[in-house]
Amino acid sequence: MKFQFEPAEQSCFVTETTCSSSMRCEIPVAPKTLLKGLKHLLLNANERDHTIGGVMFDRMRDGIRVNVGSFSYTFKYVHLFPVVMETAQ
């Protein structure tokens, strides 16, 4: 599987590609807010969830789920760590 994270101005795009399919979805959250919430849960192992504005981050068994209104997307840990490290400053 190939995973690609593309930050835009007011949203982020995630592309997942396998041998048989490709999915591209828009996460309607500013990149700074998204990365801040993901990093918060990674750094605080005892917390189960975290909310920033209208965005809720839930710790799952194999990743962190981002909930915005009726939209949700789960970042698997195997993909999450490279995204956070690549965008770290």
N, CA and C atoms as a LAMMPS dump frame, in Angstrom:
ITEM: TIMESTEP
0
ITEM: NUMBER OF ATOMS
267
ITEM: BOX BOUNDS ff ff ff
-5.0000000000000000e+02 5.0000000000000000e+02
-5.0000000000000000e+02 5.0000000000000000e+02
-5.0000000000000000e+02 5.0000000000000000e+02
ITEM: ATOMS id mol type element x y z
1 1 1 N 0.843 -1.171 0
2 1 2 C 0 0 0
3 1 3 C 0.893 1.241 0
4 2 1 N 0.496 2.217 -0.781
5 2 2 C 1.193 3.5 -0.819
6 2 3 C 0.296 4.54 -0.139
7 3 1 N 0.886 5.36 0.7
8 3 2 C 0.146 6.367 1.456
9 3 3 C 0.794 7.723 1.195
10 4 1 N -0.042 8.733 0.905
11 4 2 C 0.482 10.069 0.645
12 4 3 C -0.366 11.099 1.378
13 5 1 N 0.296 12.017 2.072
14 5 2 C -0.366 13.089 2.819
15 5 3 C 0.005 14.406 2.157
16 6 1 N -1.011 15.215 1.796
17 6 2 C -0.789 16.488 1.128
18 6 3 C -1.509 17.608 1.876
19 7 1 N -0.77 18.431 2.622
20 7 2 C -1.427 19.56 3.292
21 7 3 C -1.774 20.656 2.284
22 8 1 N -2.956 21.231 2.423
23 8 2 C -3.382 22.375 1.608
24 8 3 C -3.591 23.544 2.572
25 9 1 N -4.225 24.606 2.113
26 9 2 C -4.381 25.775 2.972
27 9 3 C -5.359 25.544 4.122
28 10 1 N -6.57 25.099 3.823
29 10 2 C -7.593 24.917 4.854
30 10 3 C -8.047 23.474 5.006
31 11 1 N -7.367 22.544 4.345
32 11 2 C -7.724 21.131 4.451
33 11 3 C -6.496 20.287 4.13
34 12 1 N -6.641 18.985 4.247
35 12 2 C -5.547 18.061 3.95
36 12 3 C -6.099 16.956 3.057
37 13 1 N -5.271 16.435 2.188
38 13 2 C -5.659 15.336 1.321
39 13 3 C -4.838 14.107 1.664
40 14 1 N -5.5 12.959 1.696
41 14 2 C -4.839 11.689 1.952
42 14 3 C -5.146 10.782 0.774
43 15 1 N -4.107 10.166 0.232
44 15 2 C -4.269 9.227 -0.87
45 15 3 C -3.728 7.878 -0.442
46 16 1 N -4.549 6.845 -0.548
47 16 2 C -4.142 5.477 -0.273
48 16 3 C -4.277 4.684 -1.556
49 17 1 N -3.192 4.028 -1.969
50 17 2 C -3.194 3.269 -3.207
51 17 3 C -2.736 1.839 -2.934
52 18 1 N -3.519 0.889 -3.432
53 18 2 C -3.137 -0.522 -3.346
54 18 3 C -3.018 -1.056 -4.77
55 19 1 N -2.76 -2.333 -4.902
56 19 2 C -2.661 -2.935 -6.245
57 19 3 C -3.981 -2.854 -7.005
58 20 1 N -5.088 -2.892 -6.283
59 20 2 C -6.388 -2.958 -6.951
60 20 3 C -7.221 -1.689 -6.876
61 21 1 N -6.864 -0.731 -6.011
62 21 2 C -7.706 0.454 -5.889
63 21 3 C -6.917 1.66 -5.414
64 22 1 N -7.562 2.799 -5.553
65 22 2 C -6.968 4.045 -5.092
66 22 3 C -8.071 4.891 -4.467
67 23 1 N -7.766 5.503 -3.327
68 23 2 C -8.743 6.345 -2.655
69 23 3 C -8.073 7.66 -2.277
70 24 1 N -8.731 8.751 -2.59
71 24 2 C -8.239 10.077 -2.208
72 24 3 C -9.371 10.763 -1.465
73 25 1 N -9.083 11.214 -0.248
74 25 2 C -10.121 11.912 0.493
75 25 3 C -9.577 13.21 1.065
76 26 1 N -10.479 14.14 1.23
77 26 2 C -10.132 15.444 1.798
78 26 3 C -10.553 15.466 3.258
79 27 1 N -9.613 15.807 4.124
80 27 2 C -9.913 15.96 5.538
81 27 3 C -10.141 17.452 5.77
82 28 1 N -11.364 17.854 6.099
83 28 2 C -11.704 19.279 6.187
84 28 3 C -11.188 19.963 7.459
85 29 1 N -9.878 19.889 7.661
86 29 2 C -9.23 20.477 8.826
87 29 3 C -7.941 21.14 8.366
88 30 1 N -7.639 22.315 8.917
89 30 2 C -6.371 22.975 8.584
90 30 3 C -5.211 22.076 9.014
91 31 1 N -4.14 22.009 8.22
92 31 2 C -3.016 21.128 8.535
93 31 3 C -2.422 21.342 9.929
94 32 1 N -2.305 22.599 10.37
95 32 2 C -1.737 22.862 11.7
96 32 3 C -2.606 22.253 12.796
97 33 1 N -3.923 22.373 12.676
98 33 2 C -4.841 21.809 13.661
99 33 3 C -4.757 20.294 13.66
100 34 1 N -4.73 19.706 12.473
101 34 2 C -4.65 18.254 12.35
102 34 3 C -3.373 17.719 12.995
103 35 1 N -2.243 18.293 12.656
104 35 2 C -0.97 17.823 13.191
105 35 3 C -0.86 18.071 14.697
106 36 1 N -1.409 19.184 15.165
107 36 2 C -1.387 19.487 16.599
108 36 3 C -2.155 18.424 17.383
109 37 1 N -3.329 18.042 16.895
110 37 2 C -4.137 17.025 17.569
111 37 3 C -3.502 15.645 17.521
112 38 1 N -2.936 15.286 16.384
113 38 2 C -2.271 13.99 16.261
114 38 3 C -1.063 13.911 17.195
115 39 1 N -0.256 14.964 17.206
116 39 2 C 0.927 14.987 18.072
117 39 3 C 0.531 14.935 19.549
118 40 1 N -0.558 15.625 19.897
119 40 2 C -1 15.642 21.29
120 40 3 C -1.291 14.225 21.787
121 41 1 N -2.025 13.441 20.99
122 41 2 C -2.336 12.078 21.423
123 41 3 C -1.106 11.185 21.404
124 42 1 N -0.19 11.415 20.478
125 42 2 C 1.034 10.615 20.455
126 42 3 C 1.904 10.898 21.676
127 43 1 N 1.924 12.146 22.123
128 43 2 C 2.774 12.524 23.255
129 43 3 C 2.137 12.231 24.613
130 44 1 N 0.831 12.047 24.654
131 44 2 C 0.119 11.802 25.915
132 44 3 C -0.54 10.423 25.858
133 45 1 N 0.231 9.418 26.201
134 45 2 C -0.21 8.026 26.065
135 45 3 C -1.419 7.671 26.927
136 46 1 N -1.654 8.397 28.001
137 46 2 C -2.769 8.068 28.891
138 46 3 C -4.101 8.655 28.441
139 47 1 N -4.088 9.564 27.484
140 47 2 C -5.337 10.173 27.01
141 47 3 C -5.962 9.318 25.919
142 48 1 N -7.27 9.193 25.966
143 48 2 C -8.006 8.386 24.99
144 48 3 C -8.517 9.235 23.83
145 49 1 N -8.848 10.515 24.108
146 49 2 C -9.325 11.408 23.054
147 49 3 C -8.918 12.839 23.374
148 50 1 N -9.048 13.692 22.371
149 50 2 C -8.651 15.093 22.499
150 50 3 C -9.489 15.893 21.508
151 51 1 N -9.909 17.088 21.902
152 51 2 C -10.73 17.928 21.024
153 51 3 C -10.076 19.29 20.842
154 52 1 N -10.034 19.753 19.603
155 52 2 C -9.574 21.104 19.269
156 52 3 C -10.68 21.728 18.431
157 53 1 N -11.35 22.73 18.979
158 53 2 C -12.474 23.337 18.258
159 53 3 C -13.542 22.287 17.987
160 54 1 N -13.904 22.111 16.734
161 54 2 C -14.905 21.116 16.357
162 54 3 C -14.31 19.811 15.872
163 55 1 N -13.027 19.599 16.129
164 55 2 C -12.336 18.399 15.651
165 55 3 C -12.005 17.502 16.839
166 56 1 N -12.436 16.246 16.774
167 56 2 C -12.156 15.302 17.853
168 56 3 C -11.193 14.235 17.36
169 57 1 N -10.213 13.929 18.174
170 57 2 C -9.206 12.917 17.874
171 57 3 C -9.39 11.77 18.865
172 58 1 N -9.573 10.547 18.37
173 58 2 C -9.776 9.365 19.215
174 58 3 C -8.624 8.393 19.022
175 59 1 N -8.093 7.887 20.132
176 59 2 C -7.064 6.849 20.053
177 59 3 C -7.768 5.509 19.82
178 60 1 N -7.37 4.822 18.774
179 60 2 C -7.913 3.505 18.453
180 60 3 C -6.789 2.478 18.641
181 61 1 N -7.127 1.221 18.528
182 61 2 C -6.143 0.158 18.709
183 61 3 C -5.005 0.246 17.698
184 62 1 N -5.335 0.551 16.439
185 62 2 C -4.299 0.563 15.399
186 62 3 C -4.105 1.922 14.738
187 63 1 N -4.587 3.01 15.372
188 63 2 C -4.393 4.338 14.809
189 63 3 C -5.139 5.41 15.578
190 64 1 N -5.151 6.6 15.01
191 64 2 C -5.88 7.724 15.597
192 64 3 C -6.949 8.162 14.604
193 65 1 N -8.197 8.232 15.091
194 65 2 C -9.325 8.628 14.243
195 65 3 C -9.573 10.108 14.413
196 66 1 N -9.768 10.794 13.279
197 66 2 C -10.081 12.226 13.256
198 66 3 C -11.563 12.353 12.895
199 67 1 N -12.333 13.038 13.744
200 67 2 C -13.774 13.237 13.523
201 67 3 C -14.067 14.72 13.347
202 68 1 N -14.678 15.058 12.211
203 68 2 C -15.101 16.437 11.939
204 68 3 C -16.542 16.356 11.452
205 69 1 N -17.484 16.758 12.299
206 69 2 C -18.898 16.633 11.925
207 69 3 C -19.23 15.175 11.667
208 70 1 N -19.751 14.863 10.48
209 70 2 C -20.093 13.477 10.149
210 70 3 C -18.941 12.755 9.438
211 71 1 N -17.83 13.444 9.221
212 71 2 C -16.674 12.86 8.537
213 71 3 C -15.715 12.26 9.562
214 72 1 N -15.158 11.102 9.251
215 72 2 C -14.091 10.557 10.096
216 72 3 C -13.08 9.832 9.22
217 73 1 N -11.833 9.886 9.654
218 73 2 C -10.748 9.206 8.947
219 73 3 C -9.786 8.675 9.998
220 74 1 N -9.311 7.448 9.823
221 74 2 C -8.367 6.854 10.769
222 74 3 C -6.981 6.809 10.162
223 75 1 N -6.037 7.461 10.835
224 75 2 C -4.626 7.383 10.465
225 75 3 C -4.043 6.166 11.166
226 76 1 N -3.633 5.172 10.406
227 76 2 C -2.988 4.005 11.009
228 76 3 C -1.613 4.424 11.494
229 77 1 N -1.187 3.841 12.616
230 77 2 C 0.106 4.22 13.194
231 77 3 C 1.254 4.046 12.204
232 78 1 N 1.193 3.023 11.394
233 78 2 C 2.27 2.782 10.432
234 78 3 C 2.422 3.952 9.448
235 79 1 N 1.333 4.662 9.154
236 79 2 C 1.374 5.83 8.27
237 79 3 C 1.501 7.132 9.048
238 80 1 N 1.012 7.124 10.272
239 80 2 C 0.965 8.338 11.08
240 80 3 C 2.353 8.848 11.475
241 81 1 N 3.221 7.973 11.934
242 81 2 C 4.538 8.405 12.395
243 81 3 C 5.345 9.099 11.295
244 82 1 N 5.409 8.571 10.074
245 82 2 C 6.141 9.291 9.031
246 82 3 C 5.54 10.66 8.7
247 83 1 N 4.211 10.788 8.724
248 83 2 C 3.551 12.072 8.443
249 83 3 C 3.936 13.096 9.501
250 84 1 N 3.882 12.714 10.763
251 84 2 C 4.212 13.642 11.853
252 84 3 C 5.697 14.01 11.811
253 85 1 N 6.564 13.038 11.578
254 85 2 C 7.994 13.315 11.54
255 85 3 C 8.371 14.18 10.345
256 86 1 N 7.742 13.958 9.203
257 86 2 C 8.042 14.73 7.996
258 86 3 C 7.666 16.195 8.153
259 87 1 N 6.592 16.459 8.872
260 87 2 C 6.102 17.82 9.014
261 87 3 C 6.597 18.498 10.292
262 88 1 N 7.373 17.785 11.098
263 88 2 C 7.889 18.364 12.345
264 88 3 C 8.885 19.482 12.016
265 89 1 N 8.865 20.51 12.867
266 89 2 C 9.77 21.629 12.627
267 89 3 C 10.609 21.896 13.828
